[in-house]
Amino acid sequence: MDITKFVVGQKVEMTQGIYSNKGKVVEIASSSVVVSVGETTIPKDTEFIGRRHHLVSFDKAGKETADSRFDRLGLGPKQSGPGPEFGSWELA
């Protein structure tokens, strides 16, 4: 994925397994992009961990950075966190 083609304000979609989410690009750098995220489409019968409104950082491959994931889930850098259902987002 070529993140350099994104523009600030552009709407993007992200996926992680069966989950999807939409956001808006708020910052672009040569090796990363930051997306502002609102409500998720997490199924109602799934327990949600973390915040519903947040910023998500993606690397140049379009995958959520580890630091962003830890922050989103409220984890410290040495914690492994919950299972794969709370894995990293990927830009679609």
C-alpha positions, -999 to 999 in steps of 0.1 A, spaced: 0 0 0 13 34 -9 4 56 20 20 87 3 -10 89 -20 -33 96 9 -45 132 16 -55 148 49 -93 145 52 -95 114 30 -119 88 43 -104 53 47 -116 18 57 -97 -6 79 -102 -43 86 -92 -68 112 -106 -103 107 -144 -100 107 -143 -64 120 -143 -32 99 -140 4 108 -139 37 90 -118 68 97 -104 100 83 -67 107 76 -55 134 99 -17 133 95 7 120 68 45 114 71 69 96 48 67 64 68 33 66 85 -2 78 84 -25 87 113 -63 80 111 -90 94 134 -115 67 141 -150 69 153 -176 41 161 -167 6 152 -188 -21 135 -180 -46 162 -209 -71 166 -231 -63 196 -225 -97 212 -187 -90 213 -171 -74 244 -152 -42 234 -119 -33 250 -104 1 246 -118 34 234 -143 39 206 -129 73 194 -91 74 190 -62 80 166 -47 49 149 -12 50 134 -3 29 104 31 20 90 40 24 53 27 -11 46 -8 0 59 -7 -20 92 -14 -6 126 18 1 145 24 -19 178 25 13 198 -9 24 184 -24 -10 191 -11 -10 227 -25 25 233 -58 17 217 -62 -13 240 -49 4 271 -18 -19 274 18 -12 284 46 -20 259 55 -53 276 20 -67 278 9 -91 251 -28 -81 253 -59 -100 245 -62 -126 218 -62 -123 180 -97 -108 180 -81 -76 191 -53 -77 166 -39 -49 145 -60 -30 120 -50 -29 83 -60 -2 58 -82 -17 32 
